[in-house]
Amino acid sequence: MARQLLNTLYVMTPNSYLHLENDTLRVDVEHVKKLQVPLHHLGSVVCLGNIMLSPALMHRCADDGISLVLLNNQGRFKARLEGPISGNILLRQAQHRLALDDKFALGMAQAMIAGKLRNARQVLLRGAREADDEQDGKAMSDAAESLAISVRNLPMAGNLDVVRGIEGDAAKVYFGALPSLVRKNVREHFTMDGRTRRPPRDRFNALISFLYSMVMNDCRSALESVGLDPQLGLLHAVRPGRAALALDLMEEFRAILADRLALTLINRGQITANDFTEREGGAVLLEGDARKTVVVAYQERKQEEVMHPLLETKVPIGLLPLLQARFMARALRGEMEGYLPFLYR
């Protein structure tokens, strides 16, 4: 199971050709071999932009349970190729039945958003402790306190719309304070007026949107690994082509997997203002080599270990979606009294 999260091959070089060579995946660029990877080392292959795939490779990946994911140049999901769906049919029956149970869905949604807001609060509190500027520290502390109030209000939410409203208001506060964590000498280039997407309207939003797409892919793979239907969400509304349950699961990971990494890349100068381009209509996009920098940093981040509060042991960050997907499955089977989100310390 672990390999499906930790061993993801990202192909980003335009016009790369991926094909099967014996039991390996080979990557050619302009008829020159650039990479060769044994298939048993791979859990998924993610192709960004104009990447070519041989039919033989697609068939073999489907046979071996290796997912092929197609994203556009900006990291937005386009398609996914996978073999026959596996997993416990009884678990999926329970998932579909409980998704219609308003009380159960509400409890799951409250737990997911509580995890999201608590983890976002930890990012702000850490930033406040490390802030050199008193005004920045106060802005982050005030926002953290507002998020704490939102968490306390969640148990009183009577339906999903109220939960979504609490989350939406808290997100505005959080994203309003997030630029205070950016170093002052580059802050003017990474300002943000709230969360914007499709398209992102500033550099910070473009960067976290790209990271969110990778977190989303890992969460979907995790759900499929434990036998859950990623399309049937509890918090996010069900829509054709939307992996709603994967969106549910990734909520608790947005701040700790994507936002923190984005801040690190910016503050260390690994991503600069020149790594973005503005398109007609105001869309801001992350460019070429910068995408590779982000992908490498994300893969390295997944190898880092953190303490899991429920398991009371250190685990690689890249395994967190899989562990939480298992807890979600246990809650659906009635083996746990409610879902327990991952809480970052």
Secondary structure, DSSP 8 states (H G I E B T S, - for coil): -THHHH-EEEE-STTEEEEEETTEEEEEETTEEEEEEEGGG-SEEEEESS-EE-HHHHHHHHHHT-EEEEE-TTS-EEEEE--S--S-HHHHHHHHHHTT-HHHHHHHHHHHHHHHHHHHHHHHHHHHHH-SSHHHHHHHHHHHHHHHHHHHHGGG--SHHHHHHHHHHHHHHHHHHGGGGS-HHHHTTS--SS---SS--SHHHHHHHHHHHHHHHHHHHHHHHHT--TT--SSS---TT--HHHHHHHGGGIIIIIIHHHHHHHHTTSS-GGGEEE-TTS-EEE-HHHHHHHHHHHHHHHHSEEEETTTTEEEEGGGHHHHHHHHHHHHHTTSSSS-------
